[in-house]
Amino acid sequence: MDNSSSRRVDVFFYGLYMDDSILKNLGVVVSHKKPVYVEGYRLRIGKNATLLREENSRAYGVVCSLSHSDIHRLYAARGLANYVPEAITVRTSEGRGFAAICYVLLTPPHEDEINSDYYQTLVSCMKVYGLPIPASV
């Protein structure tokens, strides 16, 4: 059993880390990327994206396999230090559920905090994976 920092774990991305070029620029190569959703959460975009708990909601993104070293590299990046890991259940389009790590903000963005450029780039990422586009953020 591999307990090293290179061991790979499933991570759910719902923001711009779905974009392979952004990950590549940060020196991170992912494997086994597939579209999924989580129930009981909705996407909220302020300066960056986060998930907020909300009954009867779904948030869409991708799950991929990353090493602990890569995960640390991504979330040690400037502006992301306030994101914390949580264990969640992601579901495939067939409804099969499995555990993944997800990074979220504990304190949601203020309602007047909106990043239109981030949203437009995210829409492009979601189209690549055939994910539903959120009407509001």
C-alpha positions as MATLAB code, in Angstrom:
seq = 'MDNSSSRRVDVFFYGLYMDDSILKNLGVVVSHKKPVYVEGYRLRIGKNATLLREENSRAYGVVCSLSHSDIHRLYAARGLANYVPEAITVRTSEGRGFAAICYVLLTPPHEDEINSDYYQTLVSCMKVYGLPIPASV';
ca = [
       0.000    0.000    0.000;
       1.353    3.399   -0.993;
       1.284    5.997    1.792;
       3.577    8.451    0.041;
       2.739   11.973   -1.071;
       2.636   10.656   -4.639;
      -0.362    8.398   -3.869;
      -3.335    9.501   -5.952;
      -6.776   10.377   -4.583;
     -10.019   11.516   -6.201;
     -10.600   15.274   -6.105;
     -13.765   17.105   -7.195;
     -13.198   20.333   -9.120;
     -16.126   22.670   -9.789;
     -14.188   25.817  -10.709;
     -11.398   26.764  -13.077;
      -9.229   23.832  -12.007;
     -11.371   21.898  -14.492;
      -9.230   23.605  -17.165;
      -6.266   21.405  -18.133;
      -4.196   24.390  -19.303;
      -4.457   26.062  -15.881;
      -3.377   22.846  -14.171;
      -0.533   22.341  -16.641;
       0.726   25.901  -16.012;
       0.858   25.020  -12.307;
       2.819   21.855  -13.053;
      -0.064   19.486  -12.290;
      -1.056   16.625  -14.559;
      -4.313   14.857  -13.710;
      -5.559   11.438  -14.662;
      -8.951    9.767  -14.942;
     -10.918   13.015  -15.316;
     -14.689   12.529  -15.632;
     -17.823   14.676  -15.261;
     -19.780   14.241  -12.027;
     -22.184   16.094   -9.757;
     -22.789   16.536   -6.043;
     -26.196   16.779   -4.430;
     -27.077   19.240   -1.692;
     -24.681   21.941   -2.935;
     -24.875   24.898   -5.266;
     -22.113   26.774   -7.026;
     -21.342   30.327   -5.860;
     -18.857   32.568   -7.621;
     -17.332   35.502   -5.814;
     -13.678   36.259   -6.448;
     -13.351   32.497   -7.109;
     -15.822   29.614   -7.004;
     -17.049   27.779   -3.929;
     -19.839   25.399   -3.052;
     -22.611   26.304   -0.641;
     -24.796   23.724    1.038;
     -28.356   23.975   -0.221;
     -31.074   21.344   -0.134;
     -32.482   20.151   -3.462;
     -29.503   21.558   -5.365;
     -26.822   20.071   -7.564;
     -23.382   21.327   -8.451;
     -21.500   19.960  -11.441;
     -17.818   19.517  -12.101;
     -15.178   16.888  -12.746;
     -13.432   14.377  -10.569;
      -9.846   13.432  -11.242;
      -6.986   11.621   -9.640;
      -4.192   13.730   -8.132;
      -1.266   13.152   -5.823;
      -1.228   14.781   -2.401;
       1.779   16.801   -3.566;
      -0.209   18.170   -6.506;
      -3.211   18.971   -4.320;
      -0.977   20.875   -1.930;
       0.610   22.746   -4.853;
      -2.809   23.840   -6.132;
      -4.266   25.019   -2.840;
      -1.083   26.653   -1.574;
      -1.435   29.038   -4.523;
      -1.965   32.688   -3.740;
      -5.583   33.476   -2.930;
      -6.633   29.910   -2.135;
      -5.303   29.519    1.411;
      -8.830   29.881    2.860;
     -10.099   26.783    1.056;
     -10.440   23.715    3.271;
     -10.814   20.058    2.270;
     -14.051   18.181    2.853;
     -15.033   14.631    2.031;
     -18.055   14.484   -0.254;
     -19.923   11.971   -2.362;
     -19.800   12.632   -6.085;
     -22.103   10.920   -8.571;
     -21.613    9.902  -12.173;
     -24.315   10.530  -14.774;
     -25.501    6.961  -14.080;
     -25.948    7.860  -10.388;
     -23.034    5.781   -9.082;
     -21.641    7.485   -5.986;
     -18.117    7.457   -4.592;
     -16.022    9.509   -2.187;
     -13.827   12.417   -3.234;
     -12.043   15.356   -1.660;
     -13.448   18.800   -2.368;
     -12.036   22.192   -1.348;
     -14.506   24.860   -0.226;
     -14.600   28.189    1.554;
     -16.051   28.061    5.056;
     -17.109   31.701    4.784;
     -19.092   32.303    1.580;
     -18.418   35.345   -0.576;
     -20.499   38.442    0.116;
     -23.605   38.669   -2.076;
     -22.178   41.706   -3.903;
     -18.921   39.884   -4.678;
     -19.103   38.750   -8.320;
     -16.369   37.944  -10.840;
     -17.922   38.019  -14.328;
     -14.652   37.093  -16.056;
     -14.311   34.015  -13.843;
     -17.896   33.021  -14.644;
     -17.364   33.341  -18.415;
     -14.191   31.232  -18.276;
     -15.976   28.659  -16.128;
     -18.829   28.436  -18.636;
     -16.257   27.570  -21.319;
     -14.798   24.821  -19.100;
     -18.233   23.386  -18.354;
     -19.095   23.244  -22.061;
     -15.987   21.130  -22.710;
     -17.351   18.459  -20.357;
     -21.008   18.809  -21.368;
     -21.972   20.036  -17.904;
     -25.080   22.127  -17.236;
     -24.304   25.828  -17.121;
     -25.447   27.526  -13.903;
     -27.966   30.290  -14.644;
     -26.817   32.335  -11.693;
     -23.802   32.335   -9.474;
];
